């Protein structure tokens, strides 16, 4: 049996430690599960009758292509509320942790019902090329330019992100103003008309607000899924933070936007922070 010197074992130990460290670093550079995808609310039906029960699902996917259903997570949920014309309910307060679907309800009166959820920070690190690809895909070339200006183009993208998710359900034939109730979300996508007053071929205007102010000249998307057919519109907010969506098909609609900025306080290991907004509704 071959004998090894103490120097050999020391070298082997050092090499082993370096490989472990390298492996750990590579793990940090891999995208976390579910990052770079949208979350959205989708009930069994966006159109209900009074006293009809429905499940509200929180889906994870890409442009309305469902990849998985997410549970309600108490620790990750800062707020979860349900607005009707005259009431506001804190439905996250007693909602069971890890419940799938995230909520079930049976509205008794006709009108609009607006769900709004804010999810807490998550953290991720992406290698430079992955980070740049993700920024381009979601219309955030302004961050690519800022990274170049800061000399960070070849540095990993270290980011924290939070989500602001809304969905509107119509009960019965009564149209009201529940759709424009103030949600208090930091990033808020607000329809300027009732989506359920629209028909195929109409336009629907939205305003995107960040900290209550219009988010100007930023890329937004409007996704539609009608059966197996999925379509996407790319839009740019104007000087008042507004976009116009062409409602050219029935089915599920998702208006979404990601806004990113340099992280300044309470950032942990993140250099950037992003805010993911989503608003879903149906059209028939």
VENFENSUL-V143068 format. One record per backbone hydrogen bond with DSSP energy under -0.5 kcal/mol. CO is the residue of the C=O (numbers start at 1). NH is the residue of the N-H. If there is no record, write none. Layout:
((CO NH) (CO NH))
//
This chain:
((5 9) (6 10) (7 11) (8 12) (9 13) (10 14) (11 15) (12 16) (13 17) (14 18) (15 19) (16 20) (17 21) (18 22) (19 23) (20 24) (21 25) (22 26) (23 27) (24 28) (25 29) (26 30) (27 30) (28 125) (29 127) (32 35) (34 37) (38 61) (40 59) (42 57) (46 48) (46 170) (48 172) (49 52) (51 53) (52 107) (54 105) (55 44) (55 57) (56 102) (56 103) (57 42) (57 59) (58 70) (59 40) (60 67) (60 68) (61 38) (61 63) (62 65) (64 66) (65 62) (68 60) (70 58) (72 74) (72 98) (73 76) (73 77) (74 77) (76 78) (76 120) (79 118) (80 91) (80 92) (81 116) (82 89) (83 114) (87 84) (89 82) (89 91) (90 93) (96 99) (99 72) (103 56) (105 54) (107 51) (111 171) (113 115) (113 169) (114 83) (115 167) (116 81) (117 165) (118 78) (118 79) (119 163) (122 161) (124 159) (126 157) (127 131) (128 132) (129 133) (130 134) (131 135) (132 136) (133 137) (134 138) (135 140) (136 139) (139 219) (140 143) (140 144) (141 145) (142 146) (143 147) (144 148) (145 149) (146 150) (147 152) (147 153) (148 151) (152 155) (156 158) (157 126) (157 159) (158 271) (158 272) (159 124) (160 274) (161 122) (162 276) (163 119) (164 278) (165 117) (166 280) (167 115) (169 113) (169 171) (170 48) (170 172) (171 111) (177 180) (178 181) (186 188) (186 211) (188 190) (188 209) (189 191) (190 207) (193 195) (194 197) (195 198) (199 202) (202 247) (204 245) (205 192) (205 193) (206 243) (207 190) (207 209) (208 215) (209 188) (210 213) (213 210) (214 216) (218 237) (219 258) (220 235) (221 256) (222 233) (223 254) (224 231) (225 227) (225 252) (226 229) (229 226) (231 224) (233 222) (235 220) (237 217) (238 217) (238 241) (241 208) (242 238) (243 206) (245 204) (245 247) (246 248) (247 201) (251 283) (252 225) (253 281) (254 223) (254 256) (255 279) (256 221) (257 277) (259 275) (261 273) (267 270) (271 263) (272 160) (273 261) (274 162) (275 259) (275 277) (276 164) (277 257) (278 166) (279 255) (280 168) (281 253) (283 251))
//
